[in-house]
Amino acid sequence: EVQLVESGGGLVKPGGSLGLSCVASGFTFSNYNMNWCRQAPGKGLECVSFISSLSYTYYADSVKGRFTISRDSAKNSLYLQMNSLRAEDTAVYYCAKEGSKEGSGWSLDFWGQGTLVTVSS
Amino acid sequence: DIQMTQSPSSLSASVGDRVTISCRASQTISSYLNWYQQKPGKAPRLLIYAASNLQSGVPSRFSGSASGTDFTLTISSLQPEDFATYYCQQSYSLPRTFGQGTKVEFK
């Protein structure tokens, strides 16, 4: 059974930093692209960071230069380091596995339960 | 970035109704279009991938179709557990982008 378990969310002041983690199980983590997606309160979904199986990274403009995505295949873990946080970064952050091109058209086939990040003074 | 435009933003329906939700991409995305269901306080759940493929475990009342850059999610007979918000998402290019969502409410 595929499981993704996020941790690290919490309350942080504007300008502060926070690190999120996601531990994966039930699949060969090193073979798949991974994403961090977020959902602000009452709003829609936004994927902010992507890392390929070969560690190519991509960031949405809204977080570029402030967030860093990384992965450790030995620990089956995905990370998101968030710096210079702003009020508009307040959201539930989800770790999401991307399926293969052939098997699922690169859809986000499994999601974690999410972790809440609140940026407020 | 590819813009995804969903319509309607909300709809009211009754159990047993046929429901259709539309999604339009701002440029060609081939068939790299996915549909998700989200219930309050829960993570999104993949329903349909690559425009028309039913994800394992998803009831067959859900279906997807495509015509150029226009995509449709259909629920053939709405069930009580289907009241939720639905999102389309393109996986053709980075960044992966979503439509704004369609909330299906009880009439």
Interface residues (C-beta under 8 A of the other chain):
Chain A: N35 G44 L45 E46 C47 V48 F50 Y58 A60 Y94 E98 G99 S104 G105 W106 S107 L108 D109 F110 W111 G112 Q113 G114
Chain B: S31 Y32 L33 N34 Y36 Q38 A43 P44 R45 L46 Y49 A50 A51 N53 Q55 Y87 Q89 S91 L94 P95 R96 T97 F98 G99 Q100 G101
